[in-house]
Amino acid sequence: MHVVITAGPTREPIDDVRFLSNASTGRMGFAVAAEAARRGHRVTLVSGPVDLRDPSGVRVVRVETAIEMRDAFVAAFGEDGDACVMTAAVSDYRPKERVAGKLKKGPENIVLELVKNPDILREAGMMARGRPVVGFALEALSGTEALAAARGKLVDKSATMIVLNGTGSLGSDAVRGVTLVTREGAVPRGDIDKAGLARELVTFLEEHHGSTGSGHGTTTGHRTDSDGRNPEGSVRV
C-alpha cells in the first residue's frame, strides 16, 4: 500500500522575511509515516517546515506554502496513492500580494489583504474514489458542538475518518481529547500519545484499503467488542 501523508504547518510569505503560520510541529504526521514504513508500506510524506529528521524508509517532500503542499500531495496521491492521512495544519489564508524585500514600518495601522488557500483535504476526498482518507479536526469547541463540527467536516470533505482533537494537542507529545469520527459513529479515545494514535490509524488504513463502495467509513465485517474495540485492541469504527 502506498500511503501519502501531509504534516506540519505551512508558511505564507508577507514579504521576504515575514510570514503567516501556526504552531504545528509535524510530529503526528511523522509518527504515522514512521509506523506505516515500519509495517512495510511505501510512504510519501509531504511536510511543511518542521525541525524533524526524515523517518527511515520514507520519501519526504519538503514544502513551504499551502499551494506547494497541494501540488506535491496531488502529484503523489493522484499518481498511485492507496490511502492518505492529512495531519498538516494548512494555513487557511495567504497574503494576496507578497511584498518584495522587507515591508517598512509606516502608519500606526495597516491592512493585510488575505485570500483563501486551497482546501487540500477536500481535494483528497474528491480524488479518493473509494480510497481511505483520514483528516484531522482541531477544535476549540467542547462536547457536542465539537463533535457536530467534526461530523460536518467528515461530510463536507468526503473523508473516511476525522480525528477530532482539542487545542491542547499543539506542541504536546499526546493528542488531546481524541474522538474517531466516521459515518458509522464516533469512538471517544481521550488522550493518546502520537505513536499510539499512529498505530491505530495505520491499522485503520490497512483494514479499509481495497474496501468496496464509497470508501467513506466502509465497514470491514470484523468482530468488535461492545466498546468499539476488536479483540486485538485496535479501534473499529
Protein Blocks (a to p, Z undefined) as FASTA:
>chain_A
ZZdddedjddddfblmbccddfbeolmmmmmmmmmmmnopacddddddddddddehiacd
ddfblmlmmmmmmmmmmmmpcbdcdfbccdfbdcfbacehjaddfdfbdcddddddddfk
lmmmmmnnopacddddddfbehjllmmmmmmmmmmnopabdcdddfklgopabdehiacd
dfkbccdebjadfklmmmmmmmmmmmmgopacjhnopaehiacdfkopafkopacZZ
